[in-house]
Amino acid sequence: MREYLEQIVRIMDENKAENINVIYIGEQSSIADYFVVCSSLNKLHSQGIAQKIEKKLKDKNIKSLRQEGYQEGEWILQDYGDIIVQIFKKDIRDYYDLDKLWQDAESINVESWLLND
């Protein structure tokens, strides 16, 4: 699973996503083990990041169980079972503040993943 988490984070980074955060929620919730959250500049940016993630994972035979919010591009959710990807326009992320909502969960430092390229 870590390999897929790292790949998602790298795709986000390569596509200029901002404020990338991986949150381990497995001990607090049964919906998934990880949230991977990032901010985008606008609707098209959100959609582009989502497309790249979907394509790269599909190439590895990992398909999204569902995707929501793609057309609107404000908050795109991609469900990969144990990993849920959430791509927000910056103002929407600030409004819902999932990072604060899950502040008691472990936040994983992704900088080392990005430095290993």
Solvent accessible surface area in square Angstrom, and as a share of the most:
residue,aa,sasa,rsa
1,M,93,0.41
2,R,140,0.51
3,E,107,0.48
4,Y,67,0.25
5,L,4,0.02
6,E,28,0.13
7,Q,37,0.16
8,I,0,0.00
9,V,0,0.00
10,R,58,0.21
11,I,4,0.02
12,M,0,0.00
13,D,60,0.31
14,E,111,0.50
15,N,35,0.18
16,K,150,0.64
17,A,12,0.10
18,E,72,0.32
19,N,107,0.55
20,I,29,0.14
21,N,25,0.13
22,V,0,0.00
23,I,3,0.02
24,Y,55,0.21
25,I,0,0.00
26,G,23,0.22
27,E,147,0.66
28,Q,92,0.41
29,S,27,0.18
30,S,118,0.76
31,I,106,0.54
32,A,7,0.05
33,D,41,0.21
34,Y,39,0.15
35,F,11,0.04
36,V,0,0.00
37,V,0,0.00
38,C,0,0.00
39,S,5,0.03
40,S,0,0.00
41,L,118,0.59
42,N,73,0.38
43,K,90,0.38
44,L,136,0.67
45,H,34,0.15
46,S,0,0.00
47,Q,20,0.09
48,G,28,0.27
49,I,1,0.00
50,A,1,0.01
51,Q,102,0.45
52,K,95,0.40
53,I,0,0.00
54,E,62,0.28
55,K,123,0.52
56,K,85,0.36
57,L,2,0.01
58,K,107,0.45
59,D,98,0.51
60,K,89,0.38
61,N,134,0.69
62,I,40,0.20
63,K,136,0.58
64,S,31,0.20
65,L,129,0.64
66,R,123,0.45
67,Q,62,0.28
68,E,90,0.40
69,G,25,0.24
70,Y,49,0.19
71,Q,134,0.60
72,E,109,0.49
73,G,0,0.00
74,E,65,0.29
75,W,79,0.28
76,I,0,0.00
77,L,32,0.16
78,Q,0,0.00
79,D,15,0.08
80,Y,25,0.10
81,G,27,0.26
82,D,70,0.36
83,I,9,0.04
84,I,10,0.05
85,V,0,0.00
86,Q,4,0.02
87,I,0,0.00
88,F,1,0.00
89,K,43,0.18
90,K,113,0.48
91,D,84,0.44
92,I,36,0.18
93,R,9,0.03
94,D,87,0.45
95,Y,169,0.64
96,Y,107,0.41
97,D,55,0.28
98,L,18,0.09
99,D,39,0.20
100,K,129,0.55
101,L,128,0.64
102,W,46,0.16
103,Q,122,0.54
104,D,126,0.66
105,A,12,0.09
106,E,104,0.47
107,S,71,0.46
108,I,39,0.20
109,N,106,0.54
110,V,10,0.06
111,E,102,0.46
112,S,55,0.35
113,W,7,0.02
114,L,32,0.16
115,L,143,0.71
116,N,108,0.55
117,D,120,0.62
